[in-house]
Amino acid sequence: TDLLCEAILSLQTTDECYAFLEDILTVSEIQSVAQRLQVAKMLDEGQTYDDIERLTGASSATISRVKRSLMFGADGYRLVLDRLKGTDKS
């Protein structure tokens, strides 16, 4: 797991990230991870389960799992969402 984290941190551009993800994950896995991040973003914006389900195609179970991670997880989603918004406090 350390090697994977180090590999991700070594990437410098979006194109490098795409290339790496395409090599280590299936298209379905990439889409699933991307969907979860989109769900997290939409939950953070206060959107409803119905809207999120309709716009992303995510199941209510996936939405619930992401919400639980946002509320009680290791704050990984929070860190990324704040950084993407430019409001990171660290």
N, C-alpha and C positions, 0 to 999 in steps of 0.2 A: 504494500500500500504506500509506503514511503516513496518508492521508486515512481509510482504513478503520480503522486503529488508533485514530486520534483520534476517529472516530465512535463506536467501541465504548467508548472511555474516557469519552465524554460521557454515556453512558446512566446513569441513576440508579436505576432500579427494574427488577425482573424483568419487569413488564408492558411497560416501554419496550424492554427487550431482546427480548422475544417479538415485539413489533410490528416492530422493525427487522429481526430475522432473517426474519420472514415476508415482508417486503418485498424483501429482497435475495437470499434463497435459496429454492429449491424445498422443498417438504415433504420430499422424498427426501434432499436435501442436509442439511437440519437434522437429520433422523433419523440420517444417516450420521455427522455430526460428534458428535452426542449419543452414539451407539453407541461411537465411538472413545474418548470420555472415560470412559464406563462401563467399557469394557475396560481402560483405563489404571488406573482406580480398583481394579478387581478384581485385576489383576496386582499392583498395589501391596500389596493385602491378602493376596497369596500364593495366590490361587485358581488352580486348574489350567486348562489350555487346554480340557479337556473340559467342565468346569463353566461356564467363560466362554462357550464355544460354545453350550452348551445353554440357558443363561439369557439370553443376549443375541441369539443368532442370528448372531453375527459369525462369519465364516469363519476358518479357521486362518491364512490369509494375512493377514487384517486384524489378528488377534491378534498374529501375529509382527511385523508392521510397527509396531504400537503398542509392543510390547516393545522393539524395536530403538530406537525413538525415546526410550523411557524410559531406556534404557541409554546410548545414544550420541548423543542429539539435543541440542538447544539448551537443555534443562532447562525448557522451557515447561510440559510436563505436570507435572514435579516442583513447580514454582512454584505452579501452580494446585491440585494435590492437597494440598500442604502448607497452602496458605491455606484451602482448604475444610475441612481438619482442624483448623485453628487452630494449626498448629505451624510457621508460616512464620518463618524465622530473619532475614528482612530487615526 
